[in-house]
Amino acid sequence: MIKKVVLIGPPGAGKSTIGKALAKEIATEFIDSDSEIERITGKKISDIFVEEGEAVFRKTEVEVVTALLDGFEGVIALGGGAPINTQIQEALTGVEYPVIFIDVSISQAANRIGFNKDRPLLLINPRQQWMNLMSERRPIYEKLASQTVNSDSQKPHEVAKLISEKLKAKL
């Protein structure tokens, strides 16, 4: 029985949707760290960025993510930038549970998220910003991940099934 699975990857990879499907597939709970931050603060993430700044958001993110990693059992989808924080990297390094990097191409990510205003780091020249974020983040995602799964041209439940099969093969 798998107690915890962490999904990491860029905006538009489908971490939340795949995470919900994966939780159903392996009969466990699901939580999204960004949704949890919004629930705890009572604010949308984009509002936190605008009103209080990225530094305040990242501090809150570290607190929420480390609490989830310590206490939550099930599938956890992390916000795209969470693994960039060194404290979160340390918390994810050498863990017993699987950390899955959900990879995606720019064309698929653009179709999925439409680079909307609720993604504060993608407001100005979103395609270029996404590519810049990925060039910075990809090595970190790859280093932290115990497995990588590409979500291009697949439905979320198909990716979840693939992850579930990989997890069962590891048991």
Disulfide bonds with the S-S distance in Angstrom:
none
